[in-house]
Amino acid sequence: MNKRVLYFIFVFLALILSRQTSNAQELMCTVEVNTSAIEGTNKSVFETLQEAISDYINETKWTNTIFSPNEKIECRLFLTVREYTDDKIKGDLQLQLSRPVYNSSYTSTMLNFKDTKVEFDYREGEPLIFVDNTWTNNLTGILDFYAYLFLALDFDSFSPNGGQPYFDKAATVVQQAQSSGEIGWRTFEDTKNRSAVLNSFTESNTAMIRDLLYQYHRKGLDEMVTSPDKGRAAITESLKALSKIYQNSPMSVALTIFRDSKLDELVNIYSKAPQTERDEVYEILSPIYPTDRQRLDKIKNPDSN
């Protein structure tokens, strides 16, 4: 084999490797479609739907950042179908986002949220196609929004306001969706719909939740592996932002998202903390989450249960 042939083989392989590297997708998402709530329907359509959603989320290149396989962002979409008539699907979408903790095998839940305003049209075998900055239909719009939200939260947790480009992308999706007339997007429609979720991270009176996520994860959890006291102190300091959010907007969905993602984790974090520290955290959280007294009591008195 002469040098010229070897050269072209080398260039060809390099191009393939370059394409694979540059197109390394960011999300590693588990997708499940649950149809136990409906009966008497050919459910093969939901098998293709599950596969289509999984392919769409996991095979789309959402950013210009290169991700190695072990850096992929772990997330989960669990769609519960409540109604299915004439290709229209209505249901709930449970979303979860996890973040690895530096130098450990532990993963922390960053988002645990249920979207109850999910409606879209889907025909069996229909492919889902990503078109950047373009409204195609409500299903791809919902998936685009949450993909960008996952990216925004993950990037924010590693650098201050690092997720801003993806919050901007999510905002574009919301703007396009509001023009479509689909439910789940309108600003004053619901305090926990997709528009409200975006606003909770971007409006000035609640946007301090983003700094909280950075301080909590990067300065707190990531430090706890080598210095538990230092990391826990950073987490305690970060929680003070919740009081400001509560003062500014007591019904903000940001508070609900934090509760559903973090309260159980906080019980574990403070299980070995000094009593003064546990008392401080209890005083911060108890006015905000009065109906979660049982879990808050475990923070204050971990040995009482």
C-alpha positions in Angstrom: 0.0 0.0 0.0 1.6 3.3 -1.1 1.9 6.4 0.9 -0.8 8.2 -1.0 -3.4 5.6 -0.1 -2.3 5.5 3.5 -2.7 9.3 3.6 -6.3 9.2 2.4 -7.1 6.4 4.8 -5.7 8.4 7.6 -7.6 11.5 6.6 -10.8 9.5 6.3 -10.5 8.0 9.7 -9.6 11.3 11.2 -12.7 12.9 9.7 -14.9 10.1 11.2 -13.3 10.5 14.6 -13.7 14.2 14.4 -17.4 14.0 13.6 -18.0 11.5 16.4 -16.2 13.7 18.9 -17.8 17.0 17.8 -21.2 15.4 17.8 -20.9 13.8 21.2 -24.3 14.4 22.7 -24.8 16.0 26.1 -27.7 14.2 27.6 -28.0 10.6 28.8 -31.8 10.4 29.4 -33.9 7.5 30.5 -37.3 7.7 28.9 -40.4 5.7 30.0 -44.0 6.0 28.8 -46.6 4.6 31.2 -50.0 3.7 29.9 -51.5 1.8 32.8 -54.1 4.6 33.2 -55.7 3.8 29.8 -57.4 0.7 28.6 -58.7 -0.9 25.4 -56.2 0.8 23.2 -53.5 -0.5 20.8 -50.5 0.5 22.8 -47.9 -0.1 20.1 -48.1 3.7 19.4 -46.7 4.3 22.8 -43.7 2.0 22.2 -42.8 4.0 19.1 -43.4 7.2 21.0 -41.0 6.1 23.8 -38.3 5.3 21.3 -38.9 8.5 19.4 -38.6 10.6 22.5 -35.5 8.8 23.6 -33.8 9.2 20.3 -34.7 12.8 20.1 -33.4 13.7 23.5 -30.3 11.6 23.4 -29.2 12.0 19.8 -29.7 15.7 19.4 -26.6 17.9 19.7 -27.9 20.7 22.0 -24.7 22.7 22.5 -21.3 23.5 21.0 -19.6 22.0 24.0 -17.7 18.8 23.6 -18.9 16.1 26.1 -17.0 12.9 26.7 -19.2 9.8 27.4 -18.6 10.0 31.1 -19.5 13.7 31.2 -23.0 13.2 29.9 -25.8 14.7 31.9 -28.1 12.1 33.5 -31.8 12.8 33.4 -35.1 11.0 33.3 -38.4 11.6 31.6 -41.4 9.6 32.8 -44.6 10.2 30.8 -47.8 9.0 32.3 -50.6 8.9 29.6 -54.0 9.9 31.0 -56.0 10.2 27.8 -55.5 9.1 24.2 -58.1 10.1 21.5 -57.6 10.7 17.8 -53.8 10.9 18.0 -54.0 13.4 20.9 -52.2 12.4 24.1 -52.7 14.0 27.4 -50.8 13.2 30.6 -48.2 14.1 33.2 -44.4 14.3 32.7 -42.1 13.6 35.6 -38.7 15.1 35.1 -35.5 14.3 37.0 -32.0 15.7 36.7 -28.9 14.4 38.5 -25.5 15.8 39.0 -22.3 13.9 40.0 -20.5 15.0 43.1 -16.8 15.6 42.6 -14.5 12.8 43.5 -17.2 10.5 44.7 -19.8 8.0 43.4 -22.7 10.0 44.8 -25.1 11.8 42.5 -27.3 14.6 43.7 -30.8 15.3 42.4 -31.0 18.8 40.9 -34.5 18.7 39.6 -37.5 16.6 40.5 -40.6 18.2 38.9 -44.0 17.1 37.5 -45.4 18.9 34.5 -49.2 18.3 34.6 -50.0 20.3 31.5 -48.7 17.9 28.8 -50.8 17.6 25.6 -49.6 16.9 22.1 -50.5 15.1 18.9 -48.5 12.0 17.8 -49.1 9.4 15.2 -47.5 5.9 15.4 -44.1 5.8 13.8 -43.9 9.6 13.4 -40.2 10.7 13.6 -39.3 13.7 15.9 -37.0 16.1 14.1 -35.0 18.8 15.8 -35.0 22.2 14.1 -33.1 24.9 16.0 -35.0 28.1 16.8 -38.1 26.8 15.0 -41.4 25.8 16.5 -42.4 22.5 15.0 -45.1 21.0 17.3 -45.9 20.9 21.0 -44.1 17.6 21.7 -40.8 18.7 20.3 -41.3 22.1 22.0 -41.8 20.5 25.4 -38.7 18.3 24.9 -36.6 21.2 23.7 -37.6 23.3 26.7 -36.7 20.6 29.2 -33.5 19.7 27.4 -32.3 23.3 27.7 -33.5 23.5 31.3 -31.4 20.4 32.1 -28.4 22.0 30.5 -28.9 25.4 32.1 -29.2 23.9 35.6 -26.2 21.6 35.1 -24.0 24.4 33.8 -25.1 26.8 36.5 -24.1 24.2 39.2 -20.5 24.2 37.9 -19.9 28.0 37.3 -21.8 31.1 38.3 -24.5 31.8 35.7 -22.8 29.2 33.4 -26.2 28.1 32.2 -27.3 31.5 30.8 -27.1 30.5 27.1 -29.5 27.6 27.7 -31.9 29.7 29.8 -31.9 32.0 26.7 -32.7 29.0 24.5 -35.5 27.9 26.8 -36.9 31.4 26.8 -37.0 31.3 23.0 -39.0 28.1 23.1 -41.4 29.6 25.6 -41.9 32.7 23.4 -42.6 30.5 20.3 -44.9 28.2 22.3 -47.0 31.1 23.6 -47.7 32.2 20.0 -48.9 28.6 19.2 -51.7 28.7 21.7 -50.8 25.4 23.3 -51.5 24.9 27.0 -48.8 24.8 29.6 -46.9 27.8 28.3 -49.0 30.9 29.0 -47.6 33.3 31.6 -50.7 33.7 33.8 -52.2 30.3 33.1 -50.7 28.4 36.0 -48.1 29.1 38.8 -46.3 25.9 38.0 -46.4 25.6 34.2 -43.4 25.8 31.9 -43.5 29.6 31.7 -43.5 29.8 35.5 -40.6 27.4 35.8 -38.5 29.5 33.5 -39.5 32.7 35.2 -38.5 31.3 38.6 -34.9 31.0 37.4 -34.7 34.2 35.3 -36.8 36.9 37.0 -34.9 39.2 39.3 -37.0 38.5 42.5 -36.3 34.8 42.4 -33.2 34.4 40.2 -31.0 34.0 43.3 -32.0 30.4 43.1 -29.3 30.1 40.4 -26.5 31.3 42.7 -27.9 29.0 45.4 -27.5 26.0 43.1 -23.9 27.0 42.3 -22.9 27.5 46.0 -24.8 24.4 47.1 -23.2 22.0 44.6 -19.8 23.4 43.6 -18.9 25.1 46.9 -20.9 22.7 49.1 -21.3 19.1 47.9 -18.1 19.0 45.9 -16.1 20.2 48.9 -17.7 17.8 51.4 -15.7 14.8 50.0 -12.5 16.3 51.3 -13.8 18.8 53.9 -17.3 17.9 55.3 -17.4 20.9 57.7 -16.4 23.4 55.0 -18.7 22.0 52.4 -21.7 21.8 54.8 -21.0 25.4 55.9 -21.2 26.6 52.2 -24.5 24.7 51.9 -25.9 26.4 55.0 -24.9 29.8 53.6 -26.5 29.0 50.3 -29.9 28.2 51.9 -30.3 31.8 53.0 -31.3 32.6 49.4 -34.5 30.6 50.0 -35.6 33.1 52.6 -35.2 36.0 50.1 -37.1 34.1 47.4 -39.9 33.4 49.9 -40.0 37.0 51.0 -40.2 38.2 47.3 -42.4 35.5 45.9 -43.8 33.0 48.5 -45.7 31.0 45.8 -42.7 30.7 43.4 -42.3 27.3 41.9 -38.6 27.6 42.6 -39.3 26.8 46.2 -41.4 23.8 45.3 -38.6 22.5 43.0 -36.0 22.9 45.7 -38.2 21.1 48.2 -38.9 18.2 46.0 -35.2 17.9 44.9 -33.4 18.6 48.1 -35.2 18.1 51.4 -34.4 14.4 51.7 -30.8 15.1 50.8 -30.5 17.8 53.4 -31.6 15.4 56.1 -28.6 13.3 55.3 -26.2 16.2 54.9 -27.0 17.5 58.4 -27.2 14.1 60.2 -23.7 14.6 61.6 -23.7 18.4 61.9 -23.3 20.3 65.1 -26.6 21.2 66.8 -26.2 24.9 66.2 -25.9 24.3 62.5 -28.9 22.0 62.4 -30.9 24.6 64.3 -29.9 27.4 61.9 -31.0 25.3 58.9 -34.3 24.4 60.6 -35.0 28.1 61.2 -34.4 28.9 57.6 -36.6 26.1 56.2 -39.5 25.8 58.6 -41.3 29.1 57.7 -40.9 28.2 54.0 -42.1 24.6 54.2 -44.5 24.4 57.1 -46.2 21.3 55.8 -42.9 19.3 55.7 -42.5 19.3 59.4 -41.6 15.7 59.6 -38.6 15.9 57.3 -37.5 19.2 58.9 -37.7 17.7 62.3 -35.2 15.1 61.1 -32.8 17.8 60.2 -33.1 19.4 63.6 -33.2 16.2 65.7 -31.8 13.3 63.5 -31.8 10.9 66.5 -35.4 11.5 67.5 -36.9 9.2 64.9 
